[in-house]
Amino acid sequence: MQRKTFTRGLITVAALAASLAWPLASQAQALKLTLGHGAAPGNPRHEAAVKFAELVKAKTQGRIEVQVAHSAQLGDDAAMVTALRTGALDLSANSQGAVSAAVPEYAAYGMPFLFSTPAQAFKVLDGPLGQELAQKSADKGMIVLGYWDNGIRHMTNGKRPITRVEDMKGLKMRVPPDATLVDIMQALGADPQQIKFAELYVALQQGVVDGQENPLANIHASKLYEVQKHLALTSHQFQMTPFLMSKRSWERLPEADRKALQEAAAEATQLQRRMSVEVDEKLLAELKSKGVQVTTVDKAGFVKATEAIDDKWLATPIGPYLKKVIAAAR
């Protein structure tokens, strides 16, 4: 009897230990992935990143948890691209210009006045040319999970209204690390200055630069309207936000988890694009209500001043790919 009681006791203890150990084992098996980006909370990029994290956790039954680091907490976009390629960072909703430093073909989508709407750009990106770009990205250590919308870009400054190309002359304009935007500013007679986005507000506030260019969502979410009172609706460039995963991180995942991430990314991509369109429709009125003076520009004059940029880039190594993008867009 004592032996049976002792045996039952061992079984009970073993069962209790197993029940206690199970949550710990499950927790130990959870894979933590980090997603970095440079946008502020409230920006469609951040909201879609948070949604992606929620979807991944649900689709993998908690096996994978994605931690989102916003507002350049992990460094600027260029630093995050380097981290992706080395495997130091798992995921990033990054900028077109920073990624083009590693995969030059991304610059093809930054030609001036190439796309009049994001929808037009996504017709190209969601087809064979987007697949080709994804393969080029994979060759450089980055897996494309989606092409997000970074909007049609406009210009702000703190000195004067802009309506004609002549109004751009001599303005010190901040640009991201993007060679196509440097070309655009120089062609318009402005002085491009590369400053990290996280440092832009202070640079504008202190007069280090006179102005900057960004989509309305970025201007609003980062409160640039507080230090810039002139907004010119130039629509000079479309930019995407490549949603990328480190190839090294990707290859560590089993097939089932890769599929779950792809499904989550597809849903987050559609959400991000939809939010971007909805945001643009209401932000202009909000910016006006905050005292921003809005002007339209002589678009024909701006197009003419920048038309040589296409030819310059067609003569570079990305020329064959750019030619296909231009043909698909126009």
C-alpha positions, 0 to 999 in steps of 0.5 A, a space after each residue: 500500500 505504501 509503495 502504491 501510494 508512493 508511486 501515485 505520488 511520483 506520478 502526481 508530482 511528474 504530472 504537475 511538473 510537466 504542466 508547469 513546464 509546458 508554458 515555459 517550454 512554449 515560451 522558450 520556443 517562441 521566436 522573437 523577430 524585430 521590425 524597425 522603421 523610421 515613421 512615427 506612431 499614427 503614420 500608416 507605416 507604423 499602424 500596418 507594422 503593428 497589424 503585421 505583428 498581430 497577424 503573425 502571432 495569431 497565424 503562428 499560434 504564438 510561435 513567432 512574436 514581432 516587436 515593432 521599433 518605430 521612429 528610427 529607434 534602431 537607426 536611420 533607414 540606411 543603417 537598418 538596410 545594412 542590419 537587414 543584410 547582415 542579419 542583425 535586424 529581422 524586418 524593416 518597412 524601409 525607404 526606397 532611397 535607402 534600399 536603392 543603395 543596395 539594390 540600384 533598381 529601386 531608383 527606377 521608381 523615383 523618376 520625377 513625375 513618373 506616377 501621378 497616383 500610387 495606384 498607378 505605381 502599384 499596377 507596375 509593382 504588383 506585376 512582373 517588374 515587381 517580381 524582378 525587383 524582388 529577385 534582385 533584392 533577394 540576391 542582396 540578402 533581403 526578402 520582399 514581403 510587400 511594397 507599401 505606399 510612401 505616398 506622392 511627395 510634396 514640398 514645404 518650406 519656411 521662407 516663401 510660397 512656391 508656385 513656379 520653378 523660379 521660387 525654388 532657386 537657392 532654397 536649402 531643401 532637406 532630402 533623404 539619402 536618395 540620389 534621384 531626389 538630389 537630382 530633382 532638387 538640383 534640376 529645380 535650382 534648390 540646394 539639396 541637403 541630406 539630413 536624417 529624418 529623425 533630425 529633420 524637425 530640429 533642423 527645420 526649427 533651427 534654420 539649418 535647412 529652409 524646407 523639405 519634401 515628403 508625403 502628406 502623411 509624414 508631414 502630418 505625423 511628424 508635426 513638420 507643419 509646426 515649423 513649416 508654413 508653406 506647402 506646395 503641392 508639387 507631386 514631384 515623385 512617388 515613393 514606395 516603402 519596401 517591406 523587407 525581411 533579412 534573408 538570413 532570418 527568413 532561411 531560419 524559418 520552417 516552411 509553415 512559418 514562412 507561409 504565415 509571414 507571407 499571408 500576414 504581410 499580404 494583409 498588412 500591405 493592403 491595409 497600409 495602402 488603403 490607409 495611405 489613400 484615406 489619410 491623404 484625402 483628409 490631411 490637406 484640410 487638417 494642415 490648412 486648419 493648422 495655418 499651413 498656406 497651400 499652393 499649387 505649382 506650374 506643373 508643366 514648368 516643373 516637369 520641363 525642368 526635370 525632364 533630363 533626369 530620366 536620360 541621365 538614369 537611363 545611361 546608368 547600369 539600371 537603364 534596361 530595368 528603368 526603360 521597362 518601368 517607364 514603358 509600363 508607367 507611361 
